[in-house]
Amino acid sequence: MIRRVAVLPQPPLLIPELAAGAADECAELREACLEAVRRLTSASEDWLVIGAAAGAPEVPELASGSFRGFGVDLGVSLGRVTTPETELPLPALVAGWLREQGGATSARVRLVDPGTPPDQCELLGRELGEPAAVLVLGDGSSRHGPRSPGGEDERAGFFDTRVRDALDRADAGWLAGLDPDFAAELGAGGRAPWQVLAGLAADGEWTADVLYSAAPFGVGYHVAVWEHA
């Protein structure tokens, strides 16, 4: 059985209706994300989604929500069945939009708190078993350049280059070793989901393909697909 993992960022700017004047600037990133989720759906139309949100709230299966809180009343769903709208955290909203774009049947969301220690993230990843299609959502450092949302930090470039290299090698061990304090200093919200991935992919040989890696708005965005045959 082929197993695939798509590693994506989660900026609301991915969605054209939310990007407004920045839609064209996001085109390359968006296309890379759509290519990644199309590959994911070719492995399975039922996804497991890993993301991070404060308090790690439980996300109901097949839930529906809206990007209303981000300025546009755009509805999305985690399944093809219409359900009453509920308030969903950003990773679930982005997963719902990506599910629709990628043609998947369902996206079951599992959230971790951003402060979850590395060993607990890895344990969760190992406990997930061997799902056929996993979407991992998380951004790199938010401190690239003077206009970055987190304020410039000269270490951001080094950090995201190393993340990109690890994703390109399918290096679960390197992701497992990420220092949570260092990642937090750099505003890297993807640290905990990446370390869940490290646990999930700890066994076996994986191949990797990085489709995008840049920091167009002062935040590191990485798009990669891992595959285990």
mmCIF file of the C-alpha atoms, coordinates in Angstrom:
data_MODEL
# 
_entry.id   MODEL 
# 
loop_
_atom_site.group_PDB 
_atom_site.id 
_atom_site.type_symbol 
_atom_site.label_atom_id 
_atom_site.label_alt_id 
_atom_site.label_comp_id 
_atom_site.label_asym_id 
_atom_site.label_entity_id 
_atom_site.label_seq_id 
_atom_site.pdbx_PDB_ins_code 
_atom_site.Cartn_x 
_atom_site.Cartn_y 
_atom_site.Cartn_z 
_atom_site.occupancy 
_atom_site.B_iso_or_equiv 
_atom_site.pdbx_formal_charge 
_atom_site.auth_seq_id 
_atom_site.auth_comp_id 
_atom_site.auth_asym_id 
_atom_site.auth_atom_id 
_atom_site.pdbx_PDB_model_num 
ATOM 1   C CA . MET A 1 1   ? 0.000   0.000  0.000  1.00 0.00 ? 1   MET A CA 1 
ATOM 2   C CA . ILE A 1 2   ? 1.309   3.432  -0.934 1.00 0.00 ? 2   ILE A CA 1 
ATOM 3   C CA . ARG A 1 3   ? 1.300   5.939  1.909  1.00 0.00 ? 3   ARG A CA 1 
ATOM 4   C CA . ARG A 1 4   ? 1.669   9.639  1.244  1.00 0.00 ? 4   ARG A CA 1 
ATOM 5   C CA . VAL A 1 5   ? 2.178   12.676 3.452  1.00 0.00 ? 5   VAL A CA 1 
ATOM 6   C CA . ALA A 1 6   ? 1.696   16.232 2.200  1.00 0.00 ? 6   ALA A CA 1 
ATOM 7   C CA . VAL A 1 7   ? 3.406   18.925 4.268  1.00 0.00 ? 7   VAL A CA 1 
ATOM 8   C CA . LEU A 1 8   ? 1.857   22.357 3.674  1.00 0.00 ? 8   LEU A CA 1 
ATOM 9   C CA . PRO A 1 9   ? 1.688   25.798 5.275  1.00 0.00 ? 9   PRO A CA 1 
ATOM 10  C CA . GLN A 1 10  ? -1.657  27.215 6.364  1.00 0.00 ? 10  GLN A CA 1 
ATOM 11  C CA . PRO A 1 11  ? -1.800  30.955 5.530  1.00 0.00 ? 11  PRO A CA 1 
ATOM 12  C CA . PRO A 1 12  ? -5.318  32.240 4.796  1.00 0.00 ? 12  PRO A CA 1 
ATOM 13  C CA . LEU A 1 13  ? -3.715  33.917 1.759  1.00 0.00 ? 13  LEU A CA 1 
ATOM 14  C CA . LEU A 1 14  ? -3.772  30.489 0.098  1.00 0.00 ? 14  LEU A CA 1 
ATOM 15  C CA . ILE A 1 15  ? -7.467  31.047 -0.576 1.00 0.00 ? 15  ILE A CA 1 
ATOM 16  C CA . PRO A 1 16  ? -7.969  33.458 -3.518 1.00 0.00 ? 16  PRO A CA 1 
ATOM 17  C CA . GLU A 1 17  ? -11.056 35.048 -1.957 1.00 0.00 ? 17  GLU A CA 1 
ATOM 18  C CA . LEU A 1 18  ? -8.994  35.955 1.118  1.00 0.00 ? 18  LEU A CA 1 
ATOM 19  C CA . ALA A 1 19  ? -5.821  36.966 -0.711 1.00 0.00 ? 19  ALA A CA 1 
ATOM 20  C CA . ALA A 1 20  ? -7.412  39.997 -2.410 1.00 0.00 ? 20  ALA A CA 1 
ATOM 21  C CA . GLY A 1 21  ? -4.614  42.045 -3.979 1.00 0.00 ? 21  GLY A CA 1 
ATOM 22  C CA . ALA A 1 22  ? -1.996  39.438 -3.077 1.00 0.00 ? 22  ALA A CA 1 
ATOM 23  C CA . ALA A 1 23  ? -3.695  36.656 -5.066 1.00 0.00 ? 23  ALA A CA 1 
ATOM 24  C CA . ASP A 1 24  ? -1.174  36.815 -7.907 1.00 0.00 ? 24  ASP A CA 1 
ATOM 25  C CA . GLU A 1 25  ? 1.777   36.832 -5.501 1.00 0.00 ? 25  GLU A CA 1 
ATOM 26  C CA . CYS A 1 26  ? 0.407   33.649 -3.922 1.00 0.00 ? 26  CYS A CA 1 
ATOM 27  C CA . ALA A 1 27  ? -0.140  31.849 -7.233 1.00 0.00 ? 27  ALA A CA 1 
ATOM 28  C CA . GLU A 1 28  ? 3.058   29.760 -7.157 1.00 0.00 ? 28  GLU A CA 1 
ATOM 29  C CA . LEU A 1 29  ? 2.539   28.749 -3.534 1.00 0.00 ? 29  LEU A CA 1 
ATOM 30  C CA . ARG A 1 30  ? -1.123  27.935 -4.149 1.00 0.00 ? 30  ARG A CA 1 
ATOM 31  C CA . GLU A 1 31  ? -0.384  25.779 -7.181 1.00 0.00 ? 31  GLU A CA 1 
ATOM 32  C CA . ALA A 1 32  ? 2.290   23.858 -5.259 1.00 0.00 ? 32  ALA A CA 1 
ATOM 33  C CA . CYS A 1 33  ? -0.221  23.202 -2.461 1.00 0.00 ? 33  CYS A CA 1 
ATOM 34  C CA . LEU A 1 34  ? -2.893  22.057 -4.905 1.00 0.00 ? 34  LEU A CA 1 
ATOM 35  C CA . GLU A 1 35  ? -0.444  19.730 -6.629 1.00 0.00 ? 35  GLU A CA 1 
ATOM 36  C CA . ALA A 1 36  ? 0.500   18.254 -3.247 1.00 0.00 ? 36  ALA A CA 1 
ATOM 37  C CA . VAL A 1 37  ? -3.098  17.573 -2.215 1.00 0.00 ? 37  VAL A CA 1 
ATOM 38  C CA . ARG A 1 38  ? -3.937  16.075 -5.597 1.00 0.00 ? 38  ARG A CA 1 
ATOM 39  C CA . ARG A 1 39  ? -1.123  13.604 -4.995 1.00 0.00 ? 39  ARG A CA 1 
ATOM 40  C CA . LEU A 1 40  ? -2.493  12.968 -1.517 1.00 0.00 ? 40  LEU A CA 1 
ATOM 41  C CA . THR A 1 41  ? -5.946  12.151 -2.878 1.00 0.00 ? 41  THR A CA 1 
ATOM 42  C CA . SER A 1 42  ? -4.419  9.722  -5.367 1.00 0.00 ? 42  SER A CA 1 
ATOM 43  C CA . ALA A 1 43  ? -3.256  7.701  -2.340 1.00 0.00 ? 43  ALA A CA 1 
ATOM 44  C CA . SER A 1 44  ? -6.598  7.939  -0.518 1.00 0.00 ? 44  SER A CA 1 
ATOM 45  C CA . GLU A 1 45  ? -9.716  10.121 -0.654 1.00 0.00 ? 45  GLU A CA 1 
ATOM 46  C CA . ASP A 1 46  ? -9.898  10.005 3.143  1.00 0.00 ? 46  ASP A CA 1 
ATOM 47  C CA . TRP A 1 47  ? -7.273  12.169 4.796  1.00 0.00 ? 47  TRP A CA 1 
ATOM 48  C CA . LEU A 1 48  ? -5.909  12.454 8.288  1.00 0.00 ? 48  LEU A CA 1 
ATOM 49  C CA . VAL A 1 49  ? -4.941  16.070 9.014  1.00 0.00 ? 49  VAL A CA 1 
ATOM 50  C CA . ILE A 1 50  ? -2.391  17.114 11.643 1.00 0.00 ? 50  ILE A CA 1 
ATOM 51  C CA . GLY A 1 51  ? -2.285  20.743 12.726 1.00 0.00 ? 51  GLY A CA 1 
ATOM 52  C CA . ALA A 1 52  ? -1.653  22.902 15.786 1.00 0.00 ? 52  ALA A CA 1 
ATOM 53  C CA . ALA A 1 53  ? -4.042  25.122 17.723 1.00 0.00 ? 53  ALA A CA 1 
ATOM 54  C CA . ALA A 1 54  ? -3.981  26.450 21.271 1.00 0.00 ? 54  ALA A CA 1 
ATOM 55  C CA . GLY A 1 55  ? -5.612  23.988 23.621 1.00 0.00 ? 55  GLY A CA 1 
ATOM 56  C CA . ALA A 1 56  ? -5.795  21.343 20.873 1.00 0.00 ? 56  ALA A CA 1 
ATOM 57  C CA . PRO A 1 57  ? -9.601  21.541 20.543 1.00 0.00 ? 57  PRO A CA 1 
ATOM 58  C CA . GLU A 1 58  ? -11.432 18.500 19.218 1.00 0.00 ? 58  GLU A CA 1 
ATOM 59  C CA . VAL A 1 59  ? -12.694 18.990 15.678 1.00 0.00 ? 59  VAL A CA 1 
ATOM 60  C CA . PRO A 1 60  ? -15.904 17.076 14.878 1.00 0.00 ? 60  PRO A CA 1 
ATOM 61  C CA . GLU A 1 61  ? -15.770 14.758 11.901 1.00 0.00 ? 61  GLU A CA 1 
ATOM 62  C CA . LEU A 1 62  ? -17.326 16.169 8.727  1.00 0.00 ? 62  LEU A CA 1 
ATOM 63  C CA . ALA A 1 63  ? -17.646 19.586 10.392 1.00 0.00 ? 63  ALA A CA 1 
ATOM 64  C CA . SER A 1 64  ? -18.373 22.712 8.368  1.00 0.00 ? 64  SER A CA 1 
ATOM 65  C CA . GLY A 1 65  ? -17.180 26.237 9.038  1.00 0.00 ? 65  GLY A CA 1 
ATOM 66  C CA . SER A 1 66  ? -16.467 29.613 7.500  1.00 0.00 ? 66  SER A CA 1 
ATOM 67  C CA . PHE A 1 67  ? -13.552 31.992 6.987  1.00 0.00 ? 67  PHE A CA 1 
ATOM 68  C CA . ARG A 1 68  ? -15.833 34.767 8.208  1.00 0.00 ? 68  ARG A CA 1 
ATOM 69  C CA . GLY A 1 69  ? -13.396 35.536 11.022 1.00 0.00 ? 69  GLY A CA 1 
ATOM 70  C CA . PHE A 1 70  ? -10.717 36.238 8.415  1.00 0.00 ? 70  PHE A CA 1 
ATOM 71  C CA . GLY A 1 71  ? -12.836 38.764 6.555  1.00 0.00 ? 71  GLY A CA 1 
ATOM 72  C CA . VAL A 1 72  ? -14.709 36.672 3.971  1.00 0.00 ? 72  VAL A CA 1 
ATOM 73  C CA . ASP A 1 73  ? -17.789 34.533 4.577  1.00 0.00 ? 73  ASP A CA 1 
ATOM 74  C CA . LEU A 1 74  ? -16.482 31.571 2.609  1.00 0.00 ? 74  LEU A CA 1 
ATOM 75  C CA . GLY A 1 75  ? -17.819 28.238 3.766  1.00 0.00 ? 75  GLY A CA 1 
ATOM 76  C CA . VAL A 1 76  ? -15.816 25.001 3.800  1.00 0.00 ? 76  VAL A CA 1 
ATOM 77  C CA . SER A 1 77  ? -16.457 21.469 4.985  1.00 0.00 ? 77  SER A CA 1 
ATOM 78  C CA . LEU A 1 78  ? -14.350 18.553 6.155  1.00 0.00 ? 78  LEU A CA 1 
ATOM 79  C CA . GLY A 1 79  ? -16.598 16.150 4.263  1.00 0.00 ? 79  GLY A CA 1 
ATOM 80  C CA . ARG A 1 80  ? -18.916 16.021 1.304  1.00 0.00 ? 80  ARG A CA 1 
ATOM 81  C CA . VAL A 1 81  ? -21.945 15.743 3.574  1.00 0.00 ? 81  VAL A CA 1 
ATOM 82  C CA . THR A 1 82  ? -23.398 19.144 4.515  1.00 0.00 ? 82  THR A CA 1 
ATOM 83  C CA . THR A 1 83  ? -23.481 19.727 8.278  1.00 0.00 ? 83  THR A CA 1 
ATOM 84  C CA . PRO A 1 84  ? -24.477 22.740 10.416 1.00 0.00 ? 84  PRO A CA 1 
ATOM 85  C CA . GLU A 1 85  ? -21.725 25.343 10.557 1.00 0.00 ? 85  GLU A CA 1 
ATOM 86  C CA . THR A 1 86  ? -19.520 25.459 13.637 1.00 0.00 ? 86  THR A CA 1 
ATOM 87  C CA . GLU A 1 87  ? -16.546 27.582 14.646 1.00 0.00 ? 87  GLU A CA 1 
ATOM 88  C CA . LEU A 1 88  ? -13.382 25.899 13.405 1.00 0.00 ? 88  LEU A CA 1 
ATOM 89  C CA . PRO A 1 89  ? -9.716  26.769 14.079 1.00 0.00 ? 89  PRO A CA 1 
ATOM 90  C CA . LEU A 1 90  ? -7.576  27.859 11.133 1.00 0.00 ? 90  LEU A CA 1 
ATOM 91  C CA . PRO A 1 91  ? -5.973  24.448 10.412 1.00 0.00 ? 91  PRO A CA 1 
ATOM 92  C CA . ALA A 1 92  ? -9.408  22.853 10.070 1.00 0.00 ? 92  ALA A CA 1 
ATOM 93  C CA . LEU A 1 93  ? -10.660 25.649 7.823  1.00 0.00 ? 93  LEU A CA 1 
ATOM 94  C CA . VAL A 1 94  ? -7.629  25.387 5.549  1.00 0.00 ? 94  VAL A CA 1 
ATOM 95  C CA . ALA A 1 95  ? -7.960  21.593 5.536  1.00 0.00 ? 95  ALA A CA 1 
ATOM 96  C CA . GLY A 1 96  ? -11.583 21.920 4.487  1.00 0.00 ? 96  GLY A CA 1 
ATOM 97  C CA . TRP A 1 97  ? -10.689 24.206 1.598  1.00 0.00 ? 97  TRP A CA 1 
ATOM 98  C CA . LEU A 1 98  ? -7.838  21.940 0.506  1.00 0.00 ? 98  LEU A CA 1 
ATOM 99  C CA . ARG A 1 99  ? -10.085 18.878 0.733  1.00 0.00 ? 99  ARG A CA 1 
ATOM 100 C CA . GLU A 1 100 ? -12.511 20.462 -1.708 1.00 0.00 ? 100 GLU A CA 1 
ATOM 101 C CA . GLN A 1 101 ? -9.725  21.547 -4.071 1.00 0.00 ? 101 GLN A CA 1 
ATOM 102 C CA . GLY A 1 102 ? -8.052  18.142 -3.936 1.00 0.00 ? 102 GLY A CA 1 
ATOM 103 C CA . GLY A 1 103 ? -11.247 16.167 -4.481 1.00 0.00 ? 103 GLY A CA 1 
ATOM 104 C CA . ALA A 1 104 ? -11.003 14.207 -1.227 1.00 0.00 ? 104 ALA A CA 1 
ATOM 105 C CA . THR A 1 105 ? -14.044 12.687 0.450  1.00 0.00 ? 105 THR A CA 1 
ATOM 106 C CA . SER A 1 106 ? -13.126 13.518 4.036  1.00 0.00 ? 106 SER A CA 1 
ATOM 107 C CA . ALA A 1 107 ? -10.475 15.195 6.160  1.00 0.00 ? 107 ALA A CA 1 
ATOM 108 C CA . ARG A 1 108 ? -10.319 14.044 9.775  1.00 0.00 ? 108 ARG A CA 1 
ATOM 109 C CA . VAL A 1 109 ? -8.500  16.690 11.815 1.00 0.00 ? 109 VAL A CA 1 
ATOM 110 C CA . ARG A 1 110 ? -6.283  15.940 14.799 1.00 0.00 ? 110 ARG A CA 1 
ATOM 111 C CA . LEU A 1 111 ? -4.845  19.012 16.540 1.00 0.00 ? 111 LEU A CA 1 
ATOM 112 C CA . VAL A 1 112 ? -1.950  19.358 18.965 1.00 0.00 ? 112 VAL A CA 1 
ATOM 113 C CA . ASP A 1 113 ? -1.191  22.309 21.187 1.00 0.00 ? 113 ASP A CA 1 
ATOM 114 C CA . PRO A 1 114 ? 1.727   24.368 19.799 1.00 0.00 ? 114 PRO A CA 1 
ATOM 115 C CA . GLY A 1 115 ? 3.598   23.892 23.066 1.00 0.00 ? 115 GLY A CA 1 
ATOM 116 C CA . THR A 1 116 ? 3.389   20.093 23.104 1.00 0.00 ? 116 THR A CA 1 
ATOM 117 C CA . PRO A 1 117 ? 6.837   18.648 23.967 1.00 0.00 ? 117 PRO A CA 1 
ATOM 118 C CA . PRO A 1 118 ? 8.678   16.811 21.187 1.00 0.00 ? 118 PRO A CA 1 
ATOM 119 C CA . ASP A 1 119 ? 8.439   13.386 22.810 1.00 0.00 ? 119 ASP A CA 1 
ATOM 120 C CA . GLN A 1 120 ? 4.668   13.688 23.136 1.00 0.00 ? 120 GLN A CA 1 
ATOM 121 C CA . CYS A 1 121 ? 4.368   14.794 19.500 1.00 0.00 ? 121 CYS A CA 1 
ATOM 122 C CA . GLU A 1 122 ? 6.399   11.805 18.359 1.00 0.00 ? 122 GLU A CA 1 
ATOM 123 C CA . LEU A 1 123 ? 4.357   9.437  20.519 1.00 0.00 ? 123 LEU A CA 1 
ATOM 124 C CA . LEU A 1 124 ? 1.150   10.744 18.978 1.00 0.00 ? 124 LEU A CA 1 
ATOM 125 C CA . GLY A 1 125 ? 2.614   10.202 15.524 1.00 0.00 ? 125 GLY A CA 1 
ATOM 126 C CA . ARG A 1 126 ? 3.510   6.601  16.329 1.00 0.00 ? 126 ARG A CA 1 
ATOM 127 C CA . GLU A 1 127 ? 0.032   5.979  17.734 1.00 0.00 ? 127 GLU A CA 1 
ATOM 128 C CA . LEU A 1 128 ? -1.605  7.077  14.487 1.00 0.00 ? 128 LEU A CA 1 
ATOM 129 C CA . GLY A 1 129 ? -0.693  3.808  12.806 1.00 0.00 ? 129 GLY A CA 1 
ATOM 130 C CA . GLU A 1 130 ? -0.240  3.747  9.035  1.00 0.00 ? 130 GLU A CA 1 
ATOM 131 C CA . PRO A 1 131 ? -2.863  6.022  7.449  1.00 0.00 ? 131 PRO A CA 1 
ATOM 132 C CA . ALA A 1 132 ? -2.680  6.135  3.659  1.00 0.00 ? 132 ALA A CA 1 
ATOM 133 C CA . ALA A 1 133 ? -2.979  9.921  3.296  1.00 0.00 ? 133 ALA A CA 1 
ATOM 134 C CA . VAL A 1 134 ? -1.825  12.472 5.870  1.00 0.00 ? 134 VAL A CA 1 
ATOM 135 C CA . LEU A 1 135 ? -1.904  16.252 5.537  1.00 0.00 ? 135 LEU A CA 1 
ATOM 136 C CA . VAL A 1 136 ? 0.479   18.068 7.896  1.00 0.00 ? 136 VAL A CA 1 
ATOM 137 C CA . LEU A 1 137 ? -0.169  21.797 8.268  1.00 0.00 ? 137 LEU A CA 1 
ATOM 138 C CA . GLY A 1 138 ? 2.289   24.281 9.729  1.00 0.00 ? 138 GLY A CA 1 
ATOM 139 C CA . ASP A 1 139 ? 4.308   27.378 8.902  1.00 0.00 ? 139 ASP A CA 1 
ATOM 140 C CA . GLY A 1 140 ? 8.005   28.031 9.274  1.00 0.00 ? 140 GLY A CA 1 
ATOM 141 C CA . SER A 1 141 ? 9.540   31.063 10.963 1.00 0.00 ? 141 SER A CA 1 
ATOM 142 C CA . SER A 1 142 ? 7.511   34.271 10.941 1.00 0.00 ? 142 SER A CA 1 
ATOM 143 C CA . ARG A 1 143 ? 10.644  36.420 11.283 1.00 0.00 ? 143 ARG A CA 1 
ATOM 144 C CA . HIS A 1 144 ? 12.063  36.726 7.771  1.00 0.00 ? 144 HIS A CA 1 
ATOM 145 C CA . GLY A 1 145 ? 12.970  40.320 6.937  1.00 0.00 ? 145 GLY A CA 1 
ATOM 146 C CA . PRO A 1 146 ? 12.047  43.721 8.391  1.00 0.00 ? 146 PRO A CA 1 
ATOM 147 C CA . ARG A 1 147 ? 8.365   43.500 7.365  1.00 0.00 ? 147 ARG A CA 1 
ATOM 148 C CA . SER A 1 148 ? 7.781   40.053 8.800  1.00 0.00 ? 148 SER A CA 1 
ATOM 149 C CA . PRO A 1 149 ? 4.847   39.612 11.209 1.00 0.00 ? 149 PRO A CA 1 
ATOM 150 C CA . GLY A 1 150 ? 7.126   38.499 14.048 1.00 0.00 ? 150 GLY A CA 1 
ATOM 151 C CA . GLY A 1 151 ? 9.868   41.062 13.560 1.00 0.00 ? 151 GLY A CA 1 
ATOM 152 C CA . GLU A 1 152 ? 13.135  40.324 11.800 1.00 0.00 ? 152 GLU A CA 1 
ATOM 153 C CA . ASP A 1 153 ? 15.471  37.682 13.186 1.00 0.00 ? 153 ASP A CA 1 
ATOM 154 C CA . GLU A 1 154 ? 18.633  36.894 11.243 1.00 0.00 ? 154 GLU A CA 1 
ATOM 155 C CA . ARG A 1 155 ? 18.402  33.229 12.298 1.00 0.00 ? 155 ARG A CA 1 
ATOM 156 C CA . ALA A 1 156 ? 15.135  32.693 10.405 1.00 0.00 ? 156 ALA A CA 1 
ATOM 157 C CA . GLY A 1 157 ? 16.822  32.009 7.084  1.00 0.00 ? 157 GLY A CA 1 
ATOM 158 C CA . PHE A 1 158 ? 19.123  29.400 8.597  1.00 0.00 ? 158 PHE A CA 1 
ATOM 159 C CA . PHE A 1 159 ? 16.206  27.728 10.374 1.00 0.00 ? 159 PHE A CA 1 
ATOM 160 C CA . ASP A 1 160 ? 13.945  27.419 7.337  1.00 0.00 ? 160 ASP A CA 1 
ATOM 161 C CA . THR A 1 161 ? 16.773  26.315 5.082  1.00 0.00 ? 161 THR A CA 1 
ATOM 162 C CA . ARG A 1 162 ? 17.403  23.451 7.477  1.00 0.00 ? 162 ARG A CA 1 
ATOM 163 C CA . VAL A 1 163 ? 13.683  22.626 7.594  1.00 0.00 ? 163 VAL A CA 1 
ATOM 164 C CA . ARG A 1 164 ? 13.549  22.626 3.810  1.00 0.00 ? 164 ARG A CA 1 
ATOM 165 C CA . ASP A 1 165 ? 16.576  20.314 3.604  1.00 0.00 ? 165 ASP A CA 1 
ATOM 166 C CA . ALA A 1 166 ? 15.054  17.909 6.153  1.00 0.00 ? 166 ALA A CA 1 
ATOM 167 C CA . LEU A 1 167 ? 11.792  17.791 4.211  1.00 0.00 ? 167 LEU A CA 1 
ATOM 168 C CA . ASP A 1 168 ? 13.735  17.153 1.009  1.00 0.00 ? 168 ASP A CA 1 
ATOM 169 C CA . ARG A 1 169 ? 15.531  14.193 2.627  1.00 0.00 ? 169 ARG A CA 1 
ATOM 170 C CA . ALA A 1 170 ? 12.419  12.840 4.364  1.00 0.00 ? 170 ALA A CA 1 
ATOM 171 C CA . ASP A 1 171 ? 14.555  13.188 7.485  1.00 0.00 ? 171 ASP A CA 1 
ATOM 172 C CA . ALA A 1 172 ? 12.191  12.326 10.327 1.00 0.00 ? 172 ALA A CA 1 
ATOM 173 C CA . GLY A 1 173 ? 15.101  12.193 12.776 1.00 0.00 ? 173 GLY A CA 1 
ATOM 174 C CA . TRP A 1 174 ? 16.070  15.809 12.141 1.00 0.00 ? 174 TRP A CA 1 
ATOM 175 C CA . LEU A 1 175 ? 12.484  16.989 12.566 1.00 0.00 ? 175 LEU A CA 1 
ATOM 176 C CA . ALA A 1 176 ? 12.251  15.010 15.808 1.00 0.00 ? 176 ALA A CA 1 
ATOM 177 C CA . GLY A 1 177 ? 15.295  16.884 17.098 1.00 0.00 ? 177 GLY A CA 1 
ATOM 178 C CA . LEU A 1 178 ? 13.914  20.388 16.561 1.00 0.00 ? 178 LEU A CA 1 
ATOM 179 C CA . ASP A 1 179 ? 14.358  22.508 19.680 1.00 0.00 ? 179 ASP A CA 1 
ATOM 180 C CA . PRO A 1 180 ? 10.873  23.740 20.692 1.00 0.00 ? 180 PRO A CA 1 
ATOM 181 C CA . ASP A 1 181 ? 12.252  26.841 22.406 1.00 0.00 ? 181 ASP A CA 1 
ATOM 182 C CA . PHE A 1 182 ? 14.287  27.844 19.352 1.00 0.00 ? 182 PHE A CA 1 
ATOM 183 C CA . ALA A 1 183 ? 11.312  27.226 17.061 1.00 0.00 ? 183 ALA A CA 1 
ATOM 184 C CA . ALA A 1 184 ? 9.083   29.314 19.352 1.00 0.00 ? 184 ALA A CA 1 
ATOM 185 C CA . GLU A 1 185 ? 11.577  32.184 19.370 1.00 0.00 ? 185 GLU A CA 1 
ATOM 186 C CA . LEU A 1 186 ? 11.404  32.206 15.569 1.00 0.00 ? 186 LEU A CA 1 
ATOM 187 C CA . GLY A 1 187 ? 7.618   31.954 15.477 1.00 0.00 ? 187 GLY A CA 1 
ATOM 188 C CA . ALA A 1 188 ? 7.652   28.595 13.692 1.00 0.00 ? 188 ALA A CA 1 
ATOM 189 C CA . GLY A 1 189 ? 4.122   27.291 14.212 1.00 0.00 ? 189 GLY A CA 1 
ATOM 190 C CA . GLY A 1 190 ? 4.819   24.086 12.297 1.00 0.00 ? 190 GLY A CA 1 
ATOM 191 C CA . ARG A 1 191 ? 7.210   22.649 14.875 1.00 0.00 ? 191 ARG A CA 1 
ATOM 192 C CA . ALA A 1 192 ? 4.692   20.479 16.749 1.00 0.00 ? 192 ALA A CA 1 
ATOM 193 C CA . PRO A 1 193 ? 2.922   19.070 13.638 1.00 0.00 ? 193 PRO A CA 1 
ATOM 194 C CA . TRP A 1 194 ? 6.305   18.351 12.035 1.00 0.00 ? 194 TRP A CA 1 
ATOM 195 C CA . GLN A 1 195 ? 7.313   16.375 15.105 1.00 0.00 ? 195 GLN A CA 1 
ATOM 196 C CA . VAL A 1 196 ? 4.058   14.393 14.938 1.00 0.00 ? 196 VAL A CA 1 
ATOM 197 C CA . LEU A 1 197 ? 5.138   13.602 11.371 1.00 0.00 ? 197 LEU A CA 1 
ATOM 198 C CA . ALA A 1 198 ? 8.533   12.546 12.730 1.00 0.00 ? 198 ALA A CA 1 
ATOM 199 C CA . GLY A 1 199 ? 6.854   9.927  14.892 1.00 0.00 ? 199 GLY A CA 1 
ATOM 200 C CA . LEU A 1 200 ? 4.536   8.757  12.143 1.00 0.00 ? 200 LEU A CA 1 
ATOM 201 C CA . ALA A 1 201 ? 7.393   8.396  9.645  1.00 0.00 ? 201 ALA A CA 1 
ATOM 202 C CA . ALA A 1 202 ? 10.018  7.064  12.046 1.00 0.00 ? 202 ALA A CA 1 
ATOM 203 C CA . ASP A 1 203 ? 9.954   3.560  10.588 1.00 0.00 ? 203 ASP A CA 1 
ATOM 204 C CA . GLY A 1 204 ? 10.622  2.533  7.003  1.00 0.00 ? 204 GLY A CA 1 
ATOM 205 C CA . GLU A 1 205 ? 12.108  4.260  3.984  1.00 0.00 ? 205 GLU A CA 1 
ATOM 206 C CA . TRP A 1 206 ? 10.445  7.380  2.622  1.00 0.00 ? 206 TRP A CA 1 
ATOM 207 C CA . THR A 1 207 ? 11.096  9.374  -0.536 1.00 0.00 ? 207 THR A CA 1 
ATOM 208 C CA . ALA A 1 208 ? 10.511  13.105 -0.683 1.00 0.00 ? 208 ALA A CA 1 
ATOM 209 C CA . ASP A 1 209 ? 9.746   15.851 -3.160 1.00 0.00 ? 209 ASP A CA 1 
ATOM 210 C CA . VAL A 1 210 ? 9.818   19.528 -2.162 1.00 0.00 ? 210 VAL A CA 1 
ATOM 211 C CA . LEU A 1 211 ? 7.475   21.522 -4.391 1.00 0.00 ? 211 LEU A CA 1 
ATOM 212 C CA . TYR A 1 212 ? 7.955   24.961 -2.823 1.00 0.00 ? 212 TYR A CA 1 
ATOM 213 C CA . SER A 1 213 ? 10.085  26.628 -0.159 1.00 0.00 ? 213 SER A CA 1 
ATOM 214 C CA . ALA A 1 214 ? 10.223  30.402 0.294  1.00 0.00 ? 214 ALA A CA 1 
ATOM 215 C CA . ALA A 1 215 ? 9.229   33.257 2.600  1.00 0.00 ? 215 ALA A CA 1 
ATOM 216 C CA . PRO A 1 216 ? 7.258   35.612 0.329  1.00 0.00 ? 216 PRO A CA 1 
ATOM 217 C CA . PHE A 1 217 ? 5.498   37.497 3.144  1.00 0.00 ? 217 PHE A CA 1 
ATOM 218 C CA . GLY A 1 218 ? 8.121   37.199 5.855  1.00 0.00 ? 218 GLY A CA 1 
ATOM 219 C CA . VAL A 1 219 ? 6.956   33.702 6.853  1.00 0.00 ? 219 VAL A CA 1 
ATOM 220 C CA . GLY A 1 220 ? 8.612   30.452 5.822  1.00 0.00 ? 220 GLY A CA 1 
ATOM 221 C CA . TYR A 1 221 ? 6.299   28.292 3.721  1.00 0.00 ? 221 TYR A CA 1 
ATOM 222 C CA . HIS A 1 222 ? 7.248   24.745 2.733  1.00 0.00 ? 222 HIS A CA 1 
ATOM 223 C CA . VAL A 1 223 ? 5.352   22.348 0.491  1.00 0.00 ? 223 VAL A CA 1 
ATOM 224 C CA . ALA A 1 224 ? 6.561   18.750 0.291  1.00 0.00 ? 224 ALA A CA 1 
ATOM 225 C CA . VAL A 1 225 ? 5.241   15.293 -0.454 1.00 0.00 ? 225 VAL A CA 1 
ATOM 226 C CA . TRP A 1 226 ? 6.628   12.187 1.246  1.00 0.00 ? 226 TRP A CA 1 
ATOM 227 C CA . GLU A 1 227 ? 5.886   8.692  -0.001 1.00 0.00 ? 227 GLU A CA 1 
ATOM 228 C CA . HIS A 1 228 ? 6.330   5.240  1.488  1.00 0.00 ? 228 HIS A CA 1 
ATOM 229 C CA . ALA A 1 229 ? 5.635   2.235  -0.732 1.00 0.00 ? 229 ALA A CA 1 
# 
